[in-house]
């Protein structure tokens, strides 16, 4: 009997099916209280965690809720409808189902809310299937090593903080330092990368949590103009939505992304941002009278995000063969990455991209602090050509920063130090990049090769951007085969003579 119960519970969790009628007892209850979308109900003795609960409002309309707090006499339910119409005494009923969200390619190009309803005015969506929003993360046996690069088109990231497909890389920084813009640049580059290589695109899911409606509308408009919206899903739980919707939004978005992962496709999911997600969960937990701990967060706040981010993985061929890459975003206060939620996320993820407000103010865009940023997958997921060119770039830039700080207090510098400062300044200029100015792997390799090997040492700093643009145009015009070879082979060990030759020809015409 116990084995049969466990078997049906497993079905209920993983397949979104009801349990056997011989085992399931549907129960009824009444609303005892309602606070900010959280309903406390009596009865419901047969209710399970995560089960869909029907709530009748005062107009006898049925609202959907999810049971998230089970106590001896009461059940805590997050209401997904207009909770303001729910009154004390309204009836509640269990359904024997786990809450699910619509999945499939039909959702691409659309804007949906946290429960999968379209909110872009383009009509309804006929989903091919449904999946529970909560799933157990893939185990070690089902995973595959992260070795395939996710080309971001951002020079600073591709060269020093390489991201692999299936990785979880945190984007962290103060307010208004360009965190969302980096995510949008990466989304935009996936379309360009698919066009360059002829490979299937990396499907993107952008989950907006607690953002202004106007900001989300601008993001949708930008992606649409770039042609990137056609393979992107926007899941929006805005600041005006109930906290319950903000709480489940990332889990729904993750289930949408898992559809691509489990069907031999590559997907990228961006959570913008998990700071506000933690706030929503704290509010729900305090309403449920769960004991509060550090910064008033409940004790399971770490588990909140770990069970979400662990679902991002690269699977082996026996279990779908696809990948889901996660880029969670966290907002810091005054650059304090040692705060509670940031340290939690740093320990869960495989590295972080740290955006520095001081660098942003100095005009270095993107304002990536390469000293505090790291990828724990690193070179394993980096294109070989980039590794050959920029393998020591991160160390060189760290030495340059130290020398630059020291040289402020030195009156006389030797030639070696001056040369390092000179080259470091030019490499810093190379790392600057305009928004949506995504670069291909070949273009990045060519300009880094020129900078690291001293071809830019005599070029004025304010002309580095002009040099880069003209050099890439020259390479594409006069030797497009070389660019194609770098793109195809992703290896420059046999191409260095050709690259030197084209640089020599360009310098003659440029000078």
Secondary structure by P-SEA (a helix, b strand, c coil): caaaaaaaaaaaaccccccccccbbbbbbbbccccccbbbbccccccccbbbbbbbccccbbbbbbbccccccbbbbbbccccccccccbbbbbccccbbbbbcccccccccccccccccccccccccccccccccccccccccccccccccccccccccccccccbbbbbbbcccccaaaaaaaaaaaaaaaaaaccccccbbbbbbccccaaaaaaaaaaaaaacccccbbbbbbcccccaaaaaaaaaaaaaaaaaaaaacbbbbbbcccaaaaaaaaaaaaaaacccccccccccaaaaaaaaaaacbbbbcccccccbbbbbbbbbbcccccccaaaaaaaaaccccccccaaaaaaccccccccccbbbccccccccaaaaacccaaaaaaaaaaaaaaaacccccccaaaaaaaaaaaaaaaaacccccccccaaaaaaaaaaaaacccccccccaaaaaaaaaaaaaaaccaaaaaaaaacccccccaaaaaaaaaaaaaaac
